[in-house]
Amino acid sequence: MDFLNRQARLIESLGSFHCLLVTSLTNIRYLCGFTGSAGVLLVMPERCVFFTDGRYTEQARSQVSGAKVVITRRPPALAAGEWLIRKAGRWRQKRVLGIEGEHLTVAARRRLSEVLGNKVRVREAPPMTEQLRLVKDEEEIRLISEAARLGASLFDCAVKFIRPGVRESEVAGRMELAARQGGADAMSFETIVAAGPRSALPHGRASTAAIPAQGFVVCDFGVILHGYCSDRTRTVWVGQPTAEARRVYAAVLEAQQAAIAAIRPGMGVGEVDRAARNVLKRSGLAQHFTHSTGHGVGLEIHEAPRVARGQPEKLQAGMVITVEPGVYLPGQWGVRIEDMVVVTEQGCEVLAPASKDFIAI
């Protein structure tokens, strides 16, 4: 990973901030490579300094790239503040320290301000690192593609074990075992296996409920591989399929294909969402599509951009997003189909493409 380039781009975006305290562990990993659970990165025009405690001495020295490593017995954020104060004697004017408001508690901000006193003003910064993370570089796309392929392979495992009477949690467990055996660091999120009426729950995580003799089973799953996430949803039917089941499934698949066809650089994410909803509207199902069409994926399972109505973001080549329309009929069943795509200069590419034909078990 080109951490020096990432740090340089972040420094260019500091604007009115003299420095930035990065406290999000995901952002820290993106900027310097550290994967531990405690630390902060102080980003300044002249240098970057990473602070962590003694538990991570060797890990920080081996992982951190492009930043000076400081091992401290103090909480890392306070150590960074004290480090700034020691430099303050050389400053001719009061400095402004940007903080990540989404990733620093009120109490931590108060303690940091007490350490800094009147020599450094603390101000919430916009999501600068998250903006950099929107567009993935070639190495990131390669790693995400690997994660997508491993994640996609879990569906074959699910199909082997989905049968009437089998518990949802058992199917999920089999998938998670296969993921670990395939080399996954972890699951991207708690695996969703939702059968029968529970398939109408968009986030119906696997329960001890048994799969009924007839109905849809929604499987939403993903892995973390080399730090990057994957996300995929497939829906199968158990029992003798009805005409209505086939109709709804076909409508959701058409909606997904329409959204994928709309993806290209410069297209608004709201337009991608609209493409999916227009198909479901024609089928009389739009009111049963109750969430956004997709989201970004990378080091986190849910990243910007949010592919939804009213969102102003324009797609750029290198963005990786999900496309996952769904229809949910309370008390009956639900259908969702999801793939990850990378935006290309010409349009988009589906990662780990595979058949989405109707499957009856």
Buried (B, 14 or more C-beta within 10 A) or exposed (E): BEBBEBBEBBBEBBEEBBBBBBBBBBBBBBBBBBBBEBBBBBBBEEEBBBBBBEEBEEBBEEBBBBBEBBBBEEBBBBBBBBBBBEBBEEEEEEBBBBBBBEBBEEEBBEBBBEBBEEBBBBEEBEBBBBEBBBBBEEEBBEBBBBBBBBBBBBBEBBBEBBBBEBBBBBBBBBBBEBBEEBEBBEBBBEBBBBBBBBBBBBEBBBBEBBBBEBBBBBBBBBBBBBBBBBBBBBBBBBBEBEEEBEEBBEBBBBBBBBBBEBBBBEBBBBBBBBBBBBBBBEBEBBEBBEBBBBBBBBBBBBBBBBBBEEBEBBBEBBBBBBBBBBBBBEEBBBBBBBBBBBBBEEBBBBBBEBEBEBBEB
